[in-house]
Amino acid sequence: MKQVMIVRTDLKMGKGKIAAQCCHAAIGAYKNADKEKVRKWENEAYAKVVLKVPSLEDLFKYRDLAREKGINYYLVTDAGRTQLPESTITVLGLGPDEDEALDEITGELKLL
C-alpha cells in the first residue's frame, strides 16, 4: 500500500513549495480515501512516493487514468499567496491504494 504524489515540473516551484504542495495532496487524498484502504496503509508504514510530470496536460492524463481505474485522487490548487498565481494546479495525489494498482497507472514516471 502507498500514496503517490505527482508534481508538475514546468512550474519551477522551489523545494519548500513542492514539499508543501505534496503535503496538501497527501492529506487531501487521505481524507477522500476508502477507510478500509486507509487502515491497511496505516499498518504498512504510510509509504509515499513522489513522481514528476512536465505539464498540466500530463497531470490531467494521470488523473483521468486514476478515475478510470477507480483510484482515489486529489488535485491541489494553489491559493496564490507565494510563488504561483491563484488557482494553479500543482500536484496530483493518488491513493492510498495497492502498490500494483498505482504502479499500473504511474509505473513509467520518474522520481522527483
NORVENHU-V190488 format. One record per residue. N is the residue number from 1. PHI is phi as a letter, one per 20 degrees, with the letter a starting at -180 (999 if undefined). OMEGA is omega as a letter, one per 40 degrees, with the letter a starting at -180 (999 if undefined). NEAR is the number of other C-alpha atoms within 12 Angstrom. Layout:
BEGIN
N_PHI_OMEGA_NEAR + N_PHI_OMEGA_NEAR
END
This chain:
BEGIN
1_999_i_27 + 2_a_i_35 + 3_d_i_44 + 4_c_i_48 + 5_d_i_47 + 6_d_a_48 + 7_d_i_45 + 8_f_i_38 + 9_e_a_27 + 10_f_a_20 + 11_e_i_23 + 12_l_i_18 + 13_f_i_24 + 14_f_a_17 + 15_g_i_15 + 16_f_i_13 + 17_f_i_25 + 18_f_i_30 + 19_g_a_20 + 20_f_a_24 + 21_f_i_36 + 22_f_i_38 + 23_f_i_29 + 24_g_a_30 + 25_f_a_38 + 26_f_a_37 + 27_f_a_29 + 28_f_i_26 + 29_f_i_33 + 30_g_a_33 + 31_f_a_20 + 32_e_a_22 + 33_f_i_28 + 34_f_a_21 + 35_f_i_17 + 36_f_i_17 + 37_f_i_26 + 38_f_i_28 + 39_f_i_18 + 40_f_i_22 + 41_f_i_24 + 42_f_i_19 + 43_e_a_14 + 44_c_i_18 + 45_m_i_14 + 46_l_a_24 + 47_g_i_23 + 48_c_i_31 + 49_c_i_31 + 50_d_a_30 + 51_d_a_31 + 52_c_i_32 + 53_c_a_30 + 54_e_a_22 + 55_b_i_22 + 56_f_i_25 + 57_g_i_17 + 58_f_i_24 + 59_g_i_34 + 60_f_i_26 + 61_g_a_19 + 62_f_i_39 + 63_f_a_33 + 64_f_i_22 + 65_f_i_23 + 66_f_i_29 + 67_g_i_20 + 68_f_a_15 + 69_e_a_20 + 70_m_i_20 + 71_e_i_36 + 72_f_i_38 + 73_b_i_39 + 74_b_i_38 + 75_e_i_38 + 76_e_i_35 + 77_d_a_25 + 78_f_a_26 + 79_f_i_18 + 80_n_a_16 + 81_e_a_12 + 82_c_a_15 + 83_e_a_21 + 84_c_i_21 + 85_f_i_15 + 86_g_i_14 + 87_m_i_14 + 88_f_i_23 + 89_e_a_34 + 90_d_a_44 + 91_b_i_47 + 92_d_i_49 + 93_d_i_47 + 94_c_i_52 + 95_n_e_49 + 96_f_i_45 + 97_b_i_38 + 98_f_i_28 + 99_g_a_26 + 100_f_a_18 + 101_f_i_24 + 102_f_i_35 + 103_f_i_26 + 104_f_a_18 + 105_e_a_29 + 106_d_a_34 + 107_g_a_18 + 108_e_a_13 + 109_f_i_24 + 110_e_i_19 + 111_f_i_18 + 112_f_999_20
END
